[in-house]
Amino acid sequence: MSKFEKTIKGDIAKISEQLNAYILNSAFSMNLVDESEDSYGDCKLIVRVYDKYYMRNSSRASLTLTLFSKGEDVFVSAIGSGGGTGALIRFDWGAEDNITSIIQDCLYEMGY
């Protein structure tokens, strides 16, 4: 498992759109599996699950992206999982770190 979290300032809808486009364009094998959105007063929650196929170990890794906003503060959480081989000793060949680094790279390009 690999995790990246950061709190930034901005409009959650715009940040979400930019992240989604960046993620889907990051690899031919990247797919949006499902998503959920809800609001609670002035708070908004967006959860998206993506998966990506890795040829180097013939497996898929998942990326769970959570965005939570209250006002201008937006909490971003990216958790990468899977992408490993082996039943007892898992080797993911860097797939989990690779999939969460997509979020880091996108936020960096967005100026965060």
C-alpha positions, -999 to +999 in steps of 0.1 A: +000+000+000+011+035-008-005+067+005-002+104-003-022+131+015-022+168+013-045+198+022-047+225-004-068+256-010-092+259-040-125+249-056-131+212-050-150+209-083-122+223-104-095+203-085-116+172-090-120+178-127-083+184-132-072+154-112-097+131-130-085+142-165-048+139-154-054+104-140-073+091-170-047+105-194-017+091-174-020+057-190-039+038-217-049+011-192-062+036-165-099+032-158-124+050-136-141+021-118-167+040-098-173+073-080-195+088-053-202+124-043-222+139-015-226+172+004-231+179+041-239+216+047-208+235+035-187+203+032-184+182+001-170+147-003-158+131-036-145+095-037-132+079-069-117+045-075-094+039-105-075+008-117-045+004-139-030-027-156+007-032-152+023-054-178+056-059-159+038-082-134+005-089-152-016-074-125-039-044-117-034-018-091-061+004-077-061+041-068-087+054-043-089+092-045-108+110-017-114+148-018-130+165+012-137+202+013-149+226+039-149+261+024-116+267+005-097+239+023-096+207+002-081+175+018-067+152-009-060+115-001-047+090-026-042+054-016-027+029-040-032-009-035-028-041-053-005-046-083+014-073-065+023-109-071+026-137-047+003-152-021+025-149+010+052-124+000+039-096-021+061-080-047+044-050-063+074-039-084+066-003-075+031-003-089+015+012-057+040+040-054+037+047-092-001+050-090-001+074-061+027+095-076+002+104-104-017+126-078+015+142-065+026+150-101-007+165-110-010+187-079+026+199-085+017+208-121-014+226-107+009+247-084+002+229-051 
